[in-house]
Amino acid sequence: MTPHPPIWRQVATGIGLLAAVALVAFLGSQATIPNTEGWYAEATKVPWNPPNSVFGPAWSVLYVLIAVAGWLVWRSGWRSREPNAASTALTLFTIQLVLNAVWTPVFFAGYPVIGEAAWWVALAIIVALIGCVIAFAISAARWSKVAAWLMVPYLLWLLFATSLNAGIIALN
C-alpha cells in the first residue's frame, strides 16, 4: 500500500479542489442571478420545480461532496515520485467539473442571446455531464468507494435538473 501524501499536500489539494468548485459555483451564479428575475421567472415550469431558494443550498452541499470525492480519489492514487495512479478518474472529474461550469451560463445567460436553442444546448450538456459523472463514479470506485458514493446525490440532482431543463423546453 502506498503511503498517503504529506499532510500539507493533502490540505493544499483539498483547498485547491474546494476553490475550483467554488469558482464554478461563483461563475454559475453570475449567469443565474441576472436571469432568475427575468426570462426564467416568466417561463412556464414543471409542477415539481422547487422555489429558487432551494438551488443555492442544494448546490452548496453538492459542490462540497464533489470536491471531497475528487480529493479522496487524488489521495488514493497519489504516488510520491510517479504520476497520480488515478489519472483517468481525475480526468473524468475535471471534465465533469467543466461541463458543470458550462451548463449554467448556457442555460440561463444563453437564452437572452440565442433564444430557445440555448435550452437545447444546455440539455445536451447536462446529458453529457450525467454520463461523465457516472463514468467518474465507476472509475472512482476503484480508488475510493466513499468517493463513488459521494457522487450519488449529485447524480440524482442532475437527473432532477435534467427534468427541469426538459420541462422548460416542453412547456415553453
Rosetta blueprint (number, residue, H / E / L):
1 M L
2 T L
3 P L
4 H L
5 P L
6 P L
7 I H
8 W H
9 R H
10 Q H
11 V H
12 A H
13 T H
14 G H
15 I H
16 G H
17 L H
18 L H
19 A H
20 A H
21 V H
22 A H
23 L H
24 V H
25 A H
26 F H
27 L H
28 G H
29 S H
30 Q H
31 A H
32 T H
33 I H
34 P H
35 N H
36 T H
37 E L
38 G L
39 W H
40 Y H
41 A H
42 E H
43 A L
44 T L
45 K L
46 V L
47 P L
48 W L
49 N L
50 P L
51 P L
52 N H
53 S H
54 V H
55 F H
56 G H
57 P H
58 A H
59 W H
60 S H
61 V H
62 L H
63 Y H
64 V H
65 L H
66 I H
67 A H
68 V H
69 A H
70 G H
71 W H
72 L H
73 V H
74 W H
75 R H
76 S H
77 G H
78 W L
79 R L
80 S L
81 R L
82 E L
83 P L
84 N L
85 A L
86 A L
87 S H
88 T H
89 A H
90 L H
91 T H
92 L H
93 F H
94 T H
95 I H
96 Q H
97 L H
98 V H
99 L H
100 N H
101 A H
102 V H
103 W H
104 T H
105 P H
106 V H
107 F H
108 F H
109 A H
110 G H
111 Y H
112 P H
113 V H
114 I H
115 G L
116 E L
117 A H
118 A H
119 W H
120 W H
121 V H
122 A H
123 L H
124 A H
125 I H
126 I H
127 V H
128 A H
129 L H
130 I H
131 G H
132 C H
133 V H
134 I H
135 A H
136 F H
137 A H
138 I H
139 S H
140 A H
141 A H
142 R L
143 W L
144 S L
145 K H
146 V H
147 A H
148 A H
149 W H
150 L H
151 M H
152 V H
153 P H
154 Y H
155 L H
156 L H
157 W H
158 L H
159 L H
160 F H
161 A H
162 T H
163 S H
164 L H
165 N H
166 A H
167 G H
168 I H
169 I H
170 A H
171 L H
172 N L
